[in-house]
Amino acid sequence: MALLRPSLLPLLLILLSLIHNHNVAPVSAEESSSPSPGTLRCLSGWTRSSKLYTISPDRINDGYCDCPLDGLDEIETGACSGSMDGMWTGIPSSSSFQSNGGGGASSSSSNSGVFVCPQQPSLHLPPSRINDGICDCCDGADEQPPKSDESAASSPCPDVCDTVLAAEREAQKKLQLDYTLGSQGRQSSIRQFQTWKEELKHKIQNVSGRDIVHLEQRLQDAKLVLSEKRIDLVKVWTLAVDEVLSHSTLKEIVTNEQRMSVQTLGLFIISMCQLSGEASADQVANGRCLPFDRASLDLGILWDHDGDGDLPSFHVFDAETEESIANYADKLMLRLEGKDARGDSTTKREVKKATNKNRVKRPHPEPDMDDFDDDYHDYHDDDYIGDSGDYINEKDSEEGDVGNKEGDNATVKNLMEKLPLLAVRDAFKMHGQALLASSATDNDAGTDTEEDEEDSATEDETSDNNVDPMALSMARSTISKRLGNIDRGETSSKSAARYVAALIENSSSDLEDLQNLVIMTMYHSKLSSEDIAEIIYTLSLSFPTDQQGDGTEQTCVDVTPWSDWCPPVTLVSQSGVKYYPPPLIVAAAERRCSQREDAIGVCSGKEEETDAEFPLSVPDGYYAYYEPQVRTPADEISPFFAAMDLLRMPGDLTNAKKTVEDIDTKLVSTRRELTKMEKELDSSDSSKYGVDGELFMMRDSCHKIESGKYEYEVCIFGKATQRDIGQKGGGTHLGSWDSVLMENGHRTLKWDKGTKCWNGPVRSAEVIVTCGRATKILSADEPETCRYVFTMESPIACDEQFKLNNSL
């Protein structure tokens, strides 16, 4: 049949109403109080605005629903079925269900309009399902014949209550047992939570009111002891420095007014920094001259190395303030522990890596080192030669190099221009760099074609047979290493020049400050007395000399850096007394002149060296460069510094410092623990642990279930994860713990902010919890894209509301 147009539906409803109006009369005011026997009153029509009508007896149970809102006129026929409680869907009951005297089943419920099965109290039936030919009650009570029909047989429905109720009783029995055990578990969790909360409060009181107070007092006492030990160290250190400065010989070296001016003393310090930097990489820290740093510390001059000014700033140790003493003592302790330069200097291996990283490798034939003995490996220094054999400029590889900050300061420039030892170094550098460049070019050119190799075979056999490849490689390594040493020394000297200039320009500094700095820098530089003597004579080239001529013309090869002052002489007073330099320095200078007798001079070092042959050996003194010598205990100048050599870290100071550090660490840890406990207590007062703390028993627990090809895991207060079955770790992040939601007695645990789905939402997960004797996940589902829903049994849901809902 064709569907009626929507516009015709109201007309159809009016027509149906008119058809039955002849038997359905509105209730008048007179009869509203006492209806006629056998009649029925109900709201007739399709809306709540319908009027109250009287249904005549012949229209009751006639198979047509005159009372569509409550269906009371068709209780026995079911004509008004199709809705809850015998009504149309969505419209609550407004009339009471009562027997019309015509017999049939009668309601056993106190709720009007609802039939309750006698043996199934939880089964409530609407009037439309009474005597509708379907057995709803297990004993057939809903399908009883009318009482007026005496000949009718008993209920047509068999009594199956034994079977039905047995299954229901078993399910109810299990539900009751689950609730009983689960409720006990929930109550146990609540008791544990309350106990934990009280213990936490008590612990917080003890930690805040007792433990921290005790630790703070212990720390204060330990700091007092440490302060006393620091003062003792400063006293011992000061006495040792004073003893060194009091030696007359050392004083004589630096106090000659004619030869040791402020500028000369500054050049003395810079020269020692240059030579000590060449002698050892341990004497340069972050581009700074470490001997000068340590000498400044000895004298209480504390530098600000990180200043942004043209010249560094400094302040002097104040022995009157406790804070200054503590700061100074800590620096002395770092010095004794060897930590004053830790982390500041770039190691040689790091220099090599930083420099070689961007260098293009040049192919060149390498000798088979397996054919040589261990002497080559003992001598060869890879730290100063790259894969191509190139010289590594260590100065260019140090980032943040303080030594390269000469700036435009006139004093610094003046000092560096007058540094006497740079000339010889410059000559060696130009020569050495030219040799290495020539060697690298030769190696590049050595990659000839096969035809070129055949044409030059005879020549190669004649020349290469006379070249020792190991000796050539060792010579290249030696030149590279010395070039690196020279650059390191220049870096150290440039750094020292800035600090010396700052002292010279500072009005509070005097000549004695620089004299003392020279002596202490001399100690920390560890330079031999011969090198110290060479610096003194080189700085004072106006000394008389026996080299003044006999008229013989000298070539540049005959003129060496030592030609101007060897043999050394001393200044003589008008009374004929030799007074400068001291005899110790003169003797050391004589030894140096003896060591340099065979030195060969260099003309200028400015000529191009690209055509020079590469030497097969590079002895000390090659091209007039001699490596500085480290002072030994047998050196004549060493005894003057014995007081400084004897300084050691006092054991009681080490113990006092460790005690303070340990107590302070414990105090910080205790305070952190207190903060954590206070936050935990605050969270316990919120909804973190659920109703009455029921989630306490589940805290930090994880629960898994396999569904399809995946394994799901949810962790209380943790994360929710999806991973392939068999996968040990990792997986997809479904979300982090968010909250527990209570709604109409039902609990939902939530995780959110998981990994975003591709072209979709952010993943989230929720667990719907029902009562059970143990906690376990029952099912996993993904009802929407990237939203995961799980069902779980747990004792936490076994509360009074669950008991009421299930009539337990």
C-alpha positions in Angstrom: 0.0 0.0 0.0 1.3 3.4 -0.9 2.5 5.5 2.0 0.1 8.4 3.0 1.5 11.8 2.5 2.5 13.5 5.8 -0.2 16.2 5.2 -3.0 13.6 5.3 -2.0 12.2 8.6 -3.9 14.8 10.8 -7.0 14.2 8.7 -6.8 10.5 9.3 -6.5 10.9 13.0 -9.6 13.2 13.1 -11.6 10.7 11.0 -10.7 7.8 13.5 -11.8 10.0 16.4 -15.1 10.8 14.7 -15.8 7.1 14.1 -15.7 6.3 17.8 -17.2 9.4 19.2 -20.7 7.9 19.2 -19.7 5.5 22.0 -17.1 7.7 23.8 -18.8 10.6 25.5 -17.1 13.4 27.4 -17.6 13.3 31.1 -20.1 16.0 32.3 -19.7 17.8 35.5 -22.7 16.0 37.0 -21.4 12.5 36.3 -17.8 13.2 37.0 -18.2 12.3 40.7 -20.0 8.9 40.2 -19.5 6.9 37.0 -22.1 4.4 35.8 -21.5 0.7 36.7 -19.3 -1.1 34.1 -18.0 2.0 32.5 -14.4 3.2 32.3 -13.0 6.7 32.4 -9.7 7.6 30.6 -8.0 10.3 28.6 -9.1 9.6 25.0 -7.1 11.0 22.2 -3.5 11.3 21.2 -2.2 14.2 23.3 -2.0 15.2 26.9 -4.6 17.9 26.2 -7.2 15.2 25.5 -10.3 15.3 27.6 -11.5 12.7 30.1 -14.0 10.4 28.4 -16.3 7.6 29.7 -15.8 4.3 27.8 -19.0 2.2 27.6 -18.8 -1.5 28.5 -19.3 -2.6 24.9 -16.1 -0.8 23.9 -13.9 -2.5 26.6 -11.8 -5.3 25.4 -13.2 -5.0 21.9 -9.9 -5.0 20.1 -9.7 -1.3 19.6 -7.6 1.0 21.8 -9.8 3.9 22.9 -7.4 4.9 25.7 -4.1 5.2 23.9 -2.4 7.0 26.7 -2.8 4.2 29.3 -4.4 1.3 27.4 -6.9 0.6 30.2 -9.7 -0.3 27.9 -7.8 -3.2 26.2 -6.2 -5.0 29.0 -7.3 -8.5 27.8 -6.7 -8.0 24.1 -3.4 -6.3 24.0 -4.7 -3.8 21.4 -2.9 -1.0 23.3 0.5 -2.9 23.4 3.7 -1.5 22.0 4.7 0.8 24.8 6.3 0.8 28.3 3.7 0.2 31.0 1.0 -0.5 28.4 1.3 3.1 26.9 2.7 4.7 23.9 6.5 5.1 23.9 7.8 8.0 25.8 4.5 8.9 27.6 4.5 8.0 31.3 1.4 6.4 32.9 -1.3 8.8 34.2 -4.0 6.3 35.1 -4.0 3.4 37.5 -4.3 -0.2 36.5 -7.2 -1.9 38.3 -9.5 -4.8 37.7 -12.7 -4.0 35.9 -14.5 -6.8 37.6 -14.4 -8.8 34.5 -11.9 -11.2 35.9 -8.4 -12.1 34.7 -5.1 -11.4 36.3 -4.9 -8.9 39.0 -1.8 -6.8 39.9 0.1 -7.8 42.9 2.1 -4.6 42.8 1.5 -1.6 45.0 2.5 0.4 42.0 -0.7 1.2 40.0 -0.7 0.0 36.4 2.2 -2.5 36.8 1.9 -6.3 37.3 4.6 -8.0 39.4 5.2 -11.7 38.9 4.5 -13.4 42.2 7.7 -15.6 42.1 9.8 -13.1 40.2 9.7 -9.8 42.2 12.1 -8.1 39.9 9.9 -8.7 36.8 7.4 -5.9 36.3 4.9 -6.2 33.5 2.8 -3.4 31.9 -1.0 -4.0 31.5 -0.6 -4.6 27.8 1.4 -7.7 28.5 -1.3 -9.3 30.8 -3.3 -12.0 29.1 -1.7 -11.3 25.8 -1.1 -14.9 25.0 2.6 -14.8 25.9 3.9 -16.4 29.1 6.0 -13.8 30.8 5.9 -15.0 34.4 7.6 -18.4 35.0 4.4 -19.7 36.7 2.0 -18.1 34.1 0.4 -15.7 36.6 0.2 -13.1 33.8 -2.0 -15.3 31.6 -4.9 -16.3 33.9 -8.4 -16.8 32.4 -11.2 -14.4 33.5 -13.0 -15.4 36.7 -16.4 -15.2 35.0 -15.4 -18.1 32.8 -15.9 -21.0 35.3 -15.6 -23.6 32.7 -12.2 -22.3 31.6 -9.2 -24.4 32.4 -6.3 -23.2 34.6 -3.5 -21.0 33.2 -2.4 -22.1 29.7 1.2 -21.4 30.8 3.3 -24.3 32.3 5.0 -23.7 35.6 8.7 -23.6 34.8 9.8 -21.6 37.9 12.0 -24.4 39.2 14.2 -24.3 36.1 14.1 -20.5 35.5 14.5 -19.6 39.1 17.3 -22.1 39.6 19.4 -20.2 37.0 18.4 -16.9 38.4 19.1 -18.0 41.9 22.5 -19.3 40.8 23.3 -15.9 39.1 21.9 -14.1 42.1 24.0 -16.3 44.4 27.2 -15.5 42.4 26.3 -11.8 42.4 25.8 -11.8 46.1 29.1 -13.6 46.7 30.9 -11.2 44.4 29.4 -8.3 46.2 30.2 -9.7 49.7 33.8 -10.4 48.9 34.2 -7.3 46.8 32.6 -5.1 49.4 35.1 -6.6 52.0 37.9 -5.7 49.6 36.6 -2.2 49.1 36.3 -1.6 52.8 39.8 -3.0 53.3 41.1 -0.5 50.7 39.3 2.3 52.4 40.7 1.3 55.8 44.2 1.1 54.3 43.7 4.5 52.7 42.7 6.0 56.0 45.6 4.4 57.9 48.0 5.6 55.2 46.6 9.1 55.3 47.0 9.3 59.1 50.5 7.9 58.9 51.4 10.4 56.2 50.1 13.3 58.3 52.2 12.0 61.2 55.2 11.5 59.1 54.9 15.1 57.7 54.8 16.4 61.2 57.9 14.5 62.2 59.8 15.5 59.1 58.9 19.2 59.2 59.1 19.6 63.0 61.9 17.3 63.9 64.1 15.9 61.1 64.6 19.1 59.1 65.2 21.2 62.3 67.8 18.6 63.4 69.5 18.6 60.0 69.5 22.4 59.8 71.2 22.6 63.3 73.8 19.9 62.2 74.5 21.8 59.0 75.0 25.1 60.9 77.4 23.4 63.3 79.3 21.7 60.5 79.6 25.0 58.6 81.2 26.5 61.7 83.8 23.8 61.8 84.4 24.1 58.1 84.8 27.9 58.5 87.5 27.4 61.1 89.3 24.9 58.9 89.1 27.3 55.9 90.7 30.0 58.0 93.5 27.6 59.0 94.1 26.8 55.3 94.3 30.5 54.4 96.8 31.1 57.2 99.0 28.2 56.1 98.8 29.2 52.5 99.6 32.8 53.2 102.6 31.8 55.3 103.9 29.6 52.5 103.6 32.4 50.0 105.3 34.9 52.3 108.2 32.5 52.8 108.7 32.2 49.1 108.6 35.9 48.6 111.0 36.5 51.4 113.9 34.7 49.7 116.5 37.3 48.9 117.7 35.7 45.6 114.2 35.8 44.2 113.8 39.4 45.4 117.0 40.3 43.7 115.7 39.0 40.4 112.7 41.3 40.3 113.7 44.4 42.4 116.5 46.0 40.2 115.0 49.4 39.6 117.1 50.0 36.4 116.3 46.7 34.7 113.0 45.7 36.2 110.5 48.5 35.4 106.7 48.0 35.5 106.7 47.2 31.8 109.6 44.8 32.0 108.0 42.9 34.9 104.9 42.6 32.8 106.9 41.3 29.8 108.6 38.9 32.2 105.2 37.4 33.2 104.0 37.2 29.6 107.3 35.5 28.5 107.0 32.9 31.2 103.4 32.2 30.1 104.6 31.8 26.6 107.3 29.3 27.4 105.3 27.3 29.9 102.5 27.1 27.4 104.9 25.7 24.9 106.3 23.2 27.4 103.0 21.7 28.5 99.3 21.7 27.5 98.5 21.5 31.2 99.7 25.0 31.7 96.9 26.5 29.5 93.3 26.4 30.6 90.6 27.7 28.3 93.2 29.8 26.5 94.4 31.4 29.8 97.9 31.2 31.3 97.3 28.9 34.3 100.6 29.8 36.1 99.5 33.4 36.1 96.0 32.5 37.3 97.5 30.5 40.2 100.1 33.2 41.0 97.2 35.7 41.2 95.3 33.4 43.6 98.4 33.0 45.8 98.5 36.8 46.2 94.7 37.2 46.8 94.0 38.7 43.4 90.7 37.3 42.2 89.9 37.8 38.5 86.5 37.9 36.8 87.3 35.8 33.7 83.8 36.2 32.2 83.7 40.0 32.1 82.7 41.8 28.9 85.1 44.7 29.2 88.1 45.4 27.1 90.3 44.3 30.0 89.4 41.8 32.7 88.4 43.1 36.2 89.6 41.9 39.5 89.2 42.4 43.2 91.5 41.6 46.1 90.8 39.0 48.8 89.4 40.6 52.0 90.6 38.8 55.0 88.1 40.6 57.3 84.9 39.1 55.9 83.7 35.6 56.5 82.2 35.3 53.0 85.4 36.4 51.3 87.5 33.9 53.4 85.1 31.1 52.5 85.3 32.0 48.8 89.0 32.3 48.8 89.5 29.1 50.7 87.3 27.2 48.3 89.4 28.4 45.4 92.6 27.2 47.3 91.0 23.8 47.9 90.2 23.5 44.1 93.8 24.4 43.5 95.1 21.7 45.8 92.7 19.2 44.3 93.9 20.1 40.8 90.4 21.1 39.8 91.1 24.8 39.1 91.6 24.0 35.4 89.2 21.1 35.1 86.9 21.4 32.2 88.4 24.6 30.9 91.0 23.3 28.5 90.4 21.5 25.2 92.2 18.2 25.2 94.6 17.5 22.4 92.5 14.7 21.1 89.4 17.1 21.0 91.6 19.6 19.2 92.4 17.0 16.6 88.8 16.0 16.1 87.6 19.6 15.9 90.3 20.5 13.3 90.2 17.4 11.2 86.4 17.4 10.9 86.4 20.0 8.2 89.8 19.2 6.6 90.0 17.6 3.1 92.1 14.5 3.3 95.0 14.5 0.9 96.0 11.1 -0.5 99.7 10.3 0.0 101.6 7.1 0.3 101.8 5.8 3.8 104.7 3.5 4.9 103.8 0.1 6.3 104.4 0.7 10.0 104.4 -3.0 10.7 107.9 -3.1 9.2 109.2 -0.8 11.9 109.8 -1.3 15.6 108.1 0.3 18.5 110.4 3.3 18.4 108.3 4.9 15.7 105.0 4.5 17.7 106.6 5.9 20.9 107.9 9.0 19.0 105.0 9.6 16.6 102.4 12.0 18.0 99.1 11.8 16.3 97.7 14.6 18.4 99.4 17.2 16.3 99.1 15.8 12.8 96.0 15.2 10.7 95.1 12.4 8.4 96.8 14.4 5.6 99.9 15.2 7.6 98.8 18.8 8.0 99.8 21.0 10.9 97.0 21.5 13.3 96.6 25.0 14.6 95.5 24.4 18.1 94.8 28.1 18.7 92.2 28.1 15.9 90.4 25.1 17.3 89.7 26.5 20.8 86.2 28.0 21.0 85.7 30.8 23.5 89.5 31.3 23.7 90.1 34.0 26.2 93.7 34.4 24.9 92.5 35.8 21.6 90.8 38.8 23.1 93.6 41.3 22.8 91.1 43.9 21.5 92.3 47.4 20.7 93.9 48.2 24.1 97.1 50.1 23.6 98.8 48.6 26.6 98.2 45.1 25.4 99.5 45.9 21.9 102.6 47.6 23.3 103.4 44.6 25.5 103.0 42.1 22.7 105.0 44.1 20.2 107.9 44.2 22.7 107.8 40.5 23.5 111.4 39.4 22.6 110.9 35.7 22.1 108.3 35.9 19.3 110.9 36.6 16.5 112.5 33.2 16.7 109.1 31.5 16.9 107.8 33.4 13.9 110.8 32.3 11.8 110.3 28.6 12.8 106.6 28.9 12.1 107.0 30.3 8.6 109.6 27.7 7.8 107.7 24.8 9.3 104.4 25.7 7.7 106.1 26.1 4.3 107.7 22.6 4.6 104.3 21.0 5.5 102.5 22.8 2.7 105.3 21.7 0.3 105.1 18.1 1.5 101.3 18.1 1.1 101.6 19.5 -2.4 104.2 16.8 -3.3 101.8 14.1 -2.1 99.0 15.5 -4.2 101.3 15.6 -7.2 102.3 12.1 -6.5 99.1 10.7 -7.8 100.3 10.3 -11.4 98.8 8.3 -14.2 100.2 5.0 -15.3 102.1 6.6 -18.2 103.6 9.2 -16.0 104.7 6.5 -13.5 106.4 4.5 -16.3 108.2 7.6 -17.6 109.6 8.4 -14.2 110.2 4.9 -13.0 114.0 5.2 -13.3 114.1 8.5 -11.6 111.9 7.3 -8.7 114.0 4.2 -8.2 117.1 6.4 -7.9 115.6 9.0 -5.5 113.1 7.0 -3.4 115.5 4.3 -2.5 117.5 6.9 -0.5 114.4 8.2 1.5 113.4 6.5 4.8 109.6 6.8 4.9 109.5 6.4 8.7 112.0 9.1 9.2 110.1 11.4 6.9 106.8 10.8 8.8 108.5 11.3 12.1 110.0 14.6 10.9 106.6 15.8 9.7 105.1 14.8 13.1 107.8 16.7 15.0 107.4 19.9 13.0 103.6 19.7 13.4 103.9 19.1 17.1 106.3 22.0 17.7 104.1 24.3 15.6 101.2 23.4 17.9 103.3 24.0 21.0 104.3 27.5 19.7 100.7 28.4 19.0 99.6 27.3 22.4 102.4 29.4 23.9 101.2 32.4 21.9 97.6 31.9 23.1 98.8 31.8 26.7 101.0 34.9 26.3 98.2 36.9 24.6 95.9 36.0 27.5 98.5 37.0 30.1 99.0 40.4 28.3 95.4 41.4 28.9 95.6 40.6 32.6 99.0 42.3 33.0 97.7 45.4 31.2 94.7 45.5 33.5 97.1 45.5 36.5 99.4 48.2 34.9 96.4 50.5 34.2 94.9 50.0 37.6 95.9 52.8 39.9 95.7 50.6 43.0 98.4 48.2 41.7 102.0 49.1 42.5 105.4 47.8 41.5 105.6 45.4 44.4 102.4 43.6 43.2 104.0 42.9 39.8 107.3 41.8 41.5 105.4 39.3 43.6 103.4 38.1 40.6 106.7 37.5 38.7 108.0 35.3 41.5 104.8 33.3 42.0 104.4 32.9 38.2 107.9 31.7 38.0 107.0 29.0 40.5 103.9 27.8 38.8 105.4 28.0 35.3 107.8 25.2 36.3 110.4 26.6 33.9 114.0 25.7 34.4 116.5 28.3 35.7 118.1 28.3 32.2 114.9 29.4 30.6 114.3 32.0 33.4 117.8 33.4 32.8 117.3 33.5 29.0 114.1 35.6 29.6 116.0 38.0 31.9 118.8 38.5 29.5 116.6 38.7 26.5 114.5 41.4 28.2 117.7 43.4 29.0 119.6 43.5 25.7 121.4 46.7 26.8 123.7 44.6 29.0 127.4 45.1 28.0 128.7 42.3 25.7 132.0 41.0 24.6 130.7 40.5 21.1 131.4 44.0 20.0 133.5 43.8 16.9 136.8 43.2 15.7 135.7 44.6 12.3 134.9 41.1 10.9 131.7 41.1 8.9 129.2 38.6 10.2 126.6 36.8 8.1 123.0 36.2 9.1 123.8 32.6 9.7 126.3 33.5 12.3 123.8 35.7 14.2 121.6 33.7 16.6 119.1 34.9 19.2 121.8 34.3 21.8 124.5 36.2 20.0 123.5 39.5 21.7 124.1 38.4 25.3 126.3 35.3 25.3 128.5 35.0 27.2 126.4 36.6 29.9 127.8 39.5 32.0 126.6 41.3 35.1 126.1 44.9 36.0 128.9 46.4 38.2 128.5 49.3 40.6 130.9 52.2 40.7 132.6 50.5 43.6 133.2 47.4 41.4 130.5 45.2 43.0 128.6 42.9 40.7 124.9 43.4 41.6 122.7 42.2 38.8 121.6 39.6 37.8 122.1 37.4 40.9 124.9 34.8 40.6 122.3 32.0 40.3 120.9 33.6 37.1 124.3 34.3 35.7 125.3 30.7 36.2 122.1 29.5 34.5 122.7 31.9 31.6 126.2 30.5 31.2 124.8 27.0 30.9 122.3 28.2 28.4 125.0 29.8 26.3 127.0 26.6 26.4 123.9 24.7 25.3 123.4 27.0 22.3 127.1 27.1 21.1 126.2 25.1 18.0 123.0 27.0 17.2 122.6 28.1 13.6 121.1 31.5 13.1 118.3 32.4 10.7 118.4 35.4 8.4 114.9 36.6 8.7 112.4 33.8 8.4 110.5 35.8 5.8 111.8 34.2 2.7 109.7 31.6 0.9 110.6 28.1 1.8 108.6 26.2 -0.8 111.7 24.8 -2.5 113.4 23.6 0.7 114.0 19.9 1.0 112.0 18.2 3.8 114.4 17.2 6.6 114.7 13.6 7.6 115.3 14.6 11.2 114.2 17.6 13.3 116.5 17.9 16.3 116.0 20.3 19.2 117.3 23.7 17.9 116.2 23.1 14.3 115.8 26.4 12.7 116.9 28.1 16.0 113.9 26.8 17.9 114.6 25.0 21.2 111.8 23.6 23.3 111.5 25.1 26.9 112.7 22.8 29.7 110.6 21.9 32.7 112.2 22.6 36.1 113.4 19.5 38.0 113.9 19.1 41.8 117.6 19.3 41.2 117.3 22.7 39.6 119.1 25.5 41.6 116.0 27.6 41.8 113.7 24.7 43.1 114.6 25.0 46.8 113.3 28.5 46.9 109.8 27.2 46.3 109.9 24.3 48.8 107.3 25.9 51.1 104.7 25.9 48.2 105.6 22.3 47.2 104.8 21.1 50.7 101.2 22.5 50.7 98.7 19.7 50.8 95.0 19.4 51.4 94.5 19.1 55.1 92.7 15.9 56.0 90.5 17.6 58.6 89.5 20.2 56.1 88.5 17.5 53.6 86.5 15.8 56.2 84.8 19.0 57.3 83.9 19.9 53.7 82.5 16.4 53.1 80.5 16.5 56.3 78.9 19.8 55.2 78.2 18.4 51.7 76.7 15.2 53.1 74.4 17.0 55.6 73.4 19.6 52.9 72.6 16.8 50.5 70.5 15.0 53.2 68.7 18.2 54.0 67.9 18.9 50.4 66.7 15.3 49.9 64.5 15.6 53.1 62.9 18.8 52.0 62.2 17.3 48.6 60.6 14.3 50.3 58.5 16.6 52.5 57.3 18.5 49.5 56.4 15.2 47.8 54.5 14.0 50.9 52.6 17.3 51.2 51.5 17.1 47.5 50.5 13.4 48.1 48.4 14.4 51.1 46.7 17.2 49.1 45.9 14.8 46.3 44.4 12.4 48.9 41.9 15.1 49.8 40.8 15.5 46.2 39.2 12.9 43.9 42.5 11.1 43.0 41.8 8.0 45.1 38.0 8.0 44.3 35.2 7.8 46.8 36.5 7.4 50.4 39.9 6.3 49.0 38.6 3.1 47.3 41.2 3.4 44.6 44.1 3.1 47.1 44.2 -0.7 46.7 44.7 -0.3 43.0 47.3 2.5 43.0 50.0 2.1 40.5 48.7 -1.3 39.4 48.5 -2.4 35.7 46.0 -4.6 34.1 46.1 -6.3 30.7 43.8 -8.0 28.2 44.3 -9.5 24.8 41.8 -8.6 22.1 42.3 -9.5 18.4 45.9 -9.0 17.5 46.6 -6.5 20.3 47.4 -6.5 24.0 46.0 -3.6 26.0 47.4 -2.4 29.3 46.0 0.2 31.6 47.9 1.4 34.6 46.2 3.2 37.5 47.7 6.7 37.8 50.0 5.8 34.9 49.5 5.2 31.2 47.3 3.2 28.8 49.1 1.3 26.1 48.3 -0.7 23.0 50.9 -3.1 21.6 51.1 -6.2 19.4 50.7 -9.5 21.2 54.2 -10.7 22.1 55.7 -7.3 22.0 57.8 -6.7 25.1 57.9 -3.0 25.3 56.9 0.2 23.6 53.6 0.3 21.9 51.0 3.0 21.1 50.3 5.6 23.8 46.6 5.6 24.4 46.7 8.3 27.1 47.9 9.3 30.6 45.9 9.0 33.7 43.3 11.8 34.0 40.6 11.1 36.6 37.8 8.9 37.9 34.3 9.9 37.1 31.3 9.0 39.2 27.9 9.3 37.6 24.6 7.7 38.8 26.6 5.3 40.9 28.8 4.1 38.0 32.5 4.5 37.9 34.5 5.4 34.8 38.3 5.6 34.8 39.8 7.9 32.2 43.1 8.3 30.4 43.6 11.1 27.8 46.2 13.0 25.7 47.5 9.9 24.0 49.2 9.7 20.6 47.3 11.5 17.9 45.8 9.2 15.3 46.8 9.7 11.7 44.3 12.2 10.3 42.2 11.7 13.4 41.7 12.7 17.0 44.0 12.3 20.0 43.7 8.8 21.5 41.9 8.3 24.8 40.8 5.4 26.9 38.2 4.8 29.5 37.4 1.8 31.8 33.8 1.2 33.0 34.0 -0.6 36.3 31.4 -3.0 37.8 31.5 -5.0 41.0 33.7 -8.1 41.2 35.6 -10.0 43.8 38.9 -9.4 42.0 40.2 -6.7 39.6 40.4 -7.8 36.0 39.6 -6.4 32.6 36.7 -8.2 30.9 36.5 -6.7 27.4 38.1 -4.2 25.1 36.4 -2.2 22.3 36.9 0.8 20.0 33.4 2.2 19.5 34.8 5.3 17.9 38.0 6.0 16.0 40.9 6.1 18.5 38.6 6.0 21.6 39.1 2.8 23.5 36.5 1.5 26.0 37.2 -1.3 28.5 35.0 -3.1 31.0 36.5 -4.1 34.3 35.4 -6.0 37.4 36.8 -4.7 40.7 35.9 -4.6 44.4 35.9 -0.8 44.2 32.4 -0.9 42.6 30.9 -3.1 45.3 29.3 -0.3 47.2 25.8 0.3 48.7 24.5 1.7 45.4 25.3 -1.6 43.6 23.6 -3.5 46.4 20.4 -1.5 46.0 20.4 -1.6 42.2 20.6 -5.4 42.3 18.3 -6.1 45.3 21.0 -7.8 47.3 
